[in-house]
């Protein structure tokens, strides 16, 4: 999902010195994980009332 691993040591996330948020999203990964915006993502069973 991101272009490099996060720096986590002993449960602490170390902030990157890269610009912005310090991460870049991987467009190939994102393209392979698209969702249908018309699909119900409420987590509810559509057959239950």
MOPAC internal coordinates of N, CA, C and O (Angstrom, degrees):
PM7 1SCF
backbone

  N    0.0000 0     0.00 0     0.00 0    0    0    0
  C    1.4367 1     0.00 0     0.00 0    1    0    0
  C    1.5336 1   110.62 1     0.00 0    2    1    0
  O    1.2310 1   120.52 1   141.42 1    3    2    1
  N    1.3193 1   116.61 1   -38.58 1    3    2    1
  C    1.4656 1   119.84 1   176.46 1    5    3    2
  C    1.5265 1   108.80 1  -116.29 1    6    5    3
  O    1.2310 1   120.87 1   -16.24 1    7    6    5
  N    1.3231 1   115.94 1   163.76 1    7    6    5
  C    1.4641 1   120.56 1  -170.68 1    9    7    6
  C    1.5239 1   115.52 1   -82.65 1   10    9    7
  O    1.2310 1   119.94 1   174.22 1   11   10    9
  N    1.3239 1   117.72 1    -5.78 1   11   10    9
  C    1.4686 1   119.95 1   177.23 1   13   11   10
  C    1.5268 1   108.53 1  -156.60 1   14   13   11
  O    1.2310 1   119.74 1   -24.55 1   15   14   13
  N    1.3118 1   118.10 1   155.45 1   15   14   13
  C    1.4712 1   119.43 1  -179.15 1   17   15   14
  C    1.5305 1   111.76 1   -69.98 1   18   17   15
  O    1.2310 1   121.41 1   -29.23 1   19   18   17
  N    1.3253 1   114.90 1   150.77 1   19   18   17
  C    1.4644 1   119.83 1   175.25 1   21   19   18
  C    1.5230 1   109.12 1   -74.70 1   22   21   19
  O    1.2310 1   120.58 1   -29.83 1   23   22   21
  N    1.3155 1   116.50 1   150.17 1   23   22   21
  C    1.4644 1   122.27 1  -179.80 1   25   23   22
  C    1.5325 1   108.58 1   -91.96 1   26   25   23
  O    1.2310 1   120.88 1   -84.62 1   27   26   25
  N    1.3362 1   115.93 1    95.38 1   27   26   25
  C    1.4629 1   121.67 1  -178.80 1   29   27   26
  C    1.5230 1   108.40 1  -118.61 1   30   29   27
  O    1.2310 1   120.92 1   -55.46 1   31   30   29
  N    1.3311 1   115.84 1   124.54 1   31   30   29
  C    1.4653 1   121.69 1   178.73 1   33   31   30
  C    1.5196 1   108.74 1  -134.01 1   34   33   31
  O    1.2310 1   120.81 1   -52.36 1   35   34   33
  N    1.3264 1   116.06 1   127.64 1   35   34   33
  C    1.4679 1   121.73 1   179.18 1   37   35   34
  C    1.5306 1   112.22 1    53.07 1   38   37   35
  O    1.2310 1   120.95 1  -144.44 1   39   38   37
  N    1.3346 1   115.79 1    35.56 1   39   38   37
  C    1.4608 1   120.36 1   178.17 1   41   39   38
  C    1.5175 1   115.01 1    82.61 1   42   41   39
  O    1.2310 1   119.99 1  -178.85 1   43   42   41
  N    1.3284 1   117.63 1     1.15 1   43   42   41
  C    1.4632 1   121.37 1   179.35 1   45   43   42
  C    1.5203 1   109.83 1  -103.43 1   46   45   43
  O    1.2310 1   120.49 1   -44.58 1   47   46   45
  N    1.3244 1   116.67 1   135.42 1   47   46   45
  C    1.4590 1   122.20 1   176.15 1   49   47   46
  C    1.5225 1   108.16 1   -93.29 1   50   49   47
  O    1.2310 1   120.79 1   -59.58 1   51   50   49
  N    1.3225 1   116.09 1   120.42 1   51   50   49
  C    1.4598 1   121.04 1   179.69 1   53   51   50
  C    1.5265 1   109.20 1   -90.89 1   54   53   51
  O    1.2310 1   121.02 1   -49.57 1   55   54   53
  N    1.3190 1   115.65 1   130.43 1   55   54   53
  C    1.4543 1   122.02 1  -177.25 1   57   55   54
  C    1.5245 1   109.61 1   -71.09 1   58   57   55
  O    1.2310 1   121.25 1   -43.57 1   59   58   57
  N    1.3241 1   115.22 1   136.43 1   59   58   57
  C    1.4575 1   121.82 1   179.46 1   61   59   58
  C    1.5255 1   110.47 1   -76.80 1   62   61   59
  O    1.2310 1   120.87 1   -24.76 1   63   62   61
  N    1.3180 1   115.95 1   155.24 1   63   62   61
  C    1.4667 1   119.76 1   174.65 1   65   63   62
  C    1.5265 1   110.82 1   -95.30 1   66   65   63
  O    1.2310 1   120.65 1  -170.13 1   67   66   65
  N    1.3287 1   116.36 1     9.87 1   67   66   65
  C    1.4627 1   121.31 1   177.17 1   69   67   66
  C    1.5272 1   108.93 1   -74.43 1   70   69   67
  O    1.2310 1   119.84 1   -23.84 1   71   70   69
  N    1.3294 1   117.91 1   156.16 1   71   70   69
  C    1.4688 1   120.52 1  -177.92 1   73   71   70
  C    1.5319 1   112.98 1   -66.03 1   74   73   71
  O    1.2310 1   121.22 1   -21.66 1   75   74   73
  N    1.3147 1   115.28 1   158.34 1   75   74   73
  C    1.4660 1   121.45 1   178.43 1   77   75   74
  C    1.5146 1   111.36 1    66.49 1   78   77   75
  O    1.2310 1   120.92 1    44.83 1   79   78   77
  N    1.3351 1   115.85 1  -135.17 1   79   78   77
  C    1.4590 1   120.23 1   178.97 1   81   79   78
  C    1.5249 1   111.98 1   -77.33 1   82   81   79
  O    1.2310 1   120.52 1   170.98 1   83   82   81
  N    1.3317 1   116.61 1    -9.02 1   83   82   81
  C    1.4611 1   120.06 1   177.64 1   85   83   82
  C    1.5149 1   114.26 1    86.59 1   86   85   83
  O    1.2310 1   120.40 1  -171.03 1   87   86   85
  N    1.3360 1   116.83 1     8.97 1   87   86   85
  C    1.4672 1   120.50 1   177.43 1   89   87   86
  C    1.5232 1   109.13 1  -134.02 1   90   89   87
  O    1.2310 1   121.00 1   -21.81 1   91   90   89
  N    1.3057 1   115.70 1   158.19 1   91   90   89
  C    1.4600 1   122.54 1   170.87 1   93   91   90
  C    1.5152 1   107.39 1  -126.52 1   94   93   91
  O    1.2310 1   120.63 1   -46.08 1   95   94   93
  N    1.3161 1   116.40 1   133.92 1   95   94   93
  C    1.4567 1   120.42 1   177.09 1   97   95   94
  C    1.5200 1   109.43 1   -75.99 1   98   97   95
  O    1.2310 1   120.66 1   -36.24 1   99   98   97
  N    1.3339 1   116.34 1   143.76 1   99   98   97
  C    1.4581 1   122.80 1   179.51 1  101   99   98
  C    1.5310 1   108.46 1   -87.92 1  102  101   99
  O    1.2310 1   119.52 1   -72.57 1  103  102  101
  N    1.3429 1   118.51 1   107.43 1  103  102  101
  C    1.4637 1   120.63 1  -175.96 1  105  103  102
  C    1.5289 1   113.33 1   -62.15 1  106  105  103
  O    1.2310 1   119.61 1   148.31 1  107  106  105
  N    1.3300 1   118.35 1   -31.69 1  107  106  105
  C    1.4683 1   120.58 1   178.49 1  109  107  106
  C    1.5250 1   110.58 1   -66.93 1  110  109  107
  O    1.2310 1   120.20 1   138.52 1  111  110  109
  N    1.3251 1   117.22 1   -41.48 1  111  110  109
  C    1.4640 1   120.85 1   177.95 1  113  111  110
  C    1.5247 1   109.79 1   -64.34 1  114  113  111
  O    1.2310 1   120.65 1   135.02 1  115  114  113
  N    1.3180 1   116.36 1   -44.98 1  115  114  113
  C    1.4627 1   120.46 1  -179.60 1  117  115  114
  C    1.5245 1   111.34 1   -61.40 1  118  117  115
  O    1.2310 1   120.17 1   138.32 1  119  118  117
  N    1.3324 1   117.28 1   -41.68 1  119  118  117
  C    1.4689 1   120.73 1   179.69 1  121  119  118
  C    1.5220 1   111.22 1   -62.43 1  122  121  119
  O    1.2310 1   120.08 1   147.01 1  123  122  121
  N    1.3129 1   117.45 1   -32.99 1  123  122  121
  C    1.4590 1   121.33 1  -179.76 1  125  123  122
  C    1.5168 1   113.69 1   -81.44 1  126  125  123
  O    1.2310 1   119.86 1   175.54 1  127  126  125
  N    1.3294 1   117.88 1    -4.46 1  127  126  125
  C    1.4643 1   121.70 1  -177.47 1  129  127  126
  C    1.5292 1   112.02 1  -128.01 1  130  129  127
  O    1.2310 1   121.04 1  -145.68 1  131  130  129
  N    1.3292 1   115.61 1    34.32 1  131  130  129
  C    1.4625 1   119.31 1   179.04 1  133  131  130
  C    1.5218 1   110.35 1   -68.54 1  134  133  131
  O    1.2310 1   121.08 1   -28.30 1  135  134  133
  N    1.3172 1   115.54 1   151.70 1  135  134  133
  C    1.4628 1   120.51 1   176.70 1  137  135  134
  C    1.5233 1   109.28 1  -117.30 1  138  137  135
  O    1.2310 1   121.10 1   -22.62 1  139  138  137
  N    1.3145 1   115.50 1   157.38 1  139  138  137
  C    1.4547 1   121.66 1   176.91 1  141  139  138
  C    1.5280 1   107.46 1   -86.40 1  142  141  139
  O    1.2310 1   119.44 1   -65.63 1  143  142  141
  N    1.3305 1   118.67 1   114.37 1  143  142  141
  C    1.4662 1   119.81 1  -177.15 1  145  143  142
  C    1.5267 1   113.19 1   -65.09 1  146  145  143
  O    1.2310 1   120.46 1   164.74 1  147  146  145
  N    1.3345 1   116.73 1   -15.26 1  147  146  145
  C    1.4598 1   120.24 1   179.42 1  149  147  146
  C    1.5196 1   112.43 1   -89.07 1  150  149  147
  O    1.2310 1   120.17 1   171.92 1  151  150  149
  N    1.3287 1   117.29 1    -8.08 1  151  150  149
  C    1.4586 1   121.13 1  -179.69 1  153  151  150
  C    1.5309 1   109.58 1   -79.51 1  154  153  151
  O    1.2310 1   120.85 1   -34.57 1  155  154  153
  N    1.3406 1   115.97 1   145.43 1  155  154  153
  C    1.4671 1   121.39 1  -179.41 1  157  155  154
  C    1.5260 1   109.20 1   -78.88 1  158  157  155
  O    1.2310 1   120.17 1   -59.78 1  159  158  157
  N    1.3283 1   117.29 1   120.22 1  159  158  157
  C    1.4604 1   122.08 1   179.03 1  161  159  158
  C    1.5255 1   111.53 1  -113.97 1  162  161  159
  O    1.2310 1   120.67 1  -152.73 1  163  162  161
  N    1.3392 1   116.32 1    27.27 1  163  162  161
  C    1.4611 1   120.09 1  -177.16 1  165  163  162
  C    1.5200 1   112.31 1   -73.40 1  166  165  163
  O    1.2310 1   120.28 1   161.34 1  167  166  165
  N    1.3460 1   117.06 1   -18.66 1  167  166  165
  C    1.4587 1   120.34 1  -177.47 1  169  167  166
  C    1.5099 1   112.54 1    86.26 1  170  169  167
  O    1.2310 1   120.42 1   176.56 1  171  170  169
  N    1.3198 1   116.79 1    -3.44 1  171  170  169
  C    1.4605 1   121.13 1   179.69 1  173  171  170
  C    1.5226 1   109.89 1   -88.40 1  174  173  171
  O    1.2310 1   120.91 1   -32.17 1  175  174  173
  N    1.3232 1   115.87 1   147.83 1  175  174  173
  C    1.4588 1   121.77 1   175.62 1  177  175  174
  C    1.5268 1   107.80 1   -72.97 1  178  177  175
  O    1.2310 1   119.65 1   -61.79 1  179  178  177
  N    1.3407 1   118.27 1   118.21 1  179  178  177
  C    1.4675 1   119.64 1  -176.86 1  181  179  178
  C    1.5310 1   113.11 1   -64.36 1  182  181  179
  O    1.2310 1   119.88 1   161.25 1  183  182  181
  N    1.3445 1   117.84 1   -18.75 1  183  182  181
  C    1.4589 1   121.02 1  -179.43 1  185  183  182
  C    1.5204 1   112.52 1   -88.03 1  186  185  183
  O    1.2310 1   119.48 1   167.07 1  187  186  185
  N    1.3256 1   118.60 1   -12.93 1  187  186  185
  C    1.4692 1   120.48 1  -179.65 1  189  187  186
  C    1.5300 1   109.73 1   -90.51 1  190  189  187
  O    1.2310 1   121.41 1   -21.46 1  191  190  189
  N    1.3308 1   114.91 1   158.54 1  191  190  189
  C    1.4703 1   118.08 1  -178.81 1  193  191  190
  C    1.4745 1   111.57 1  -111.82 1  194  193  191
  O    1.2310 1   120.10 1   180.00 1  195  194  193

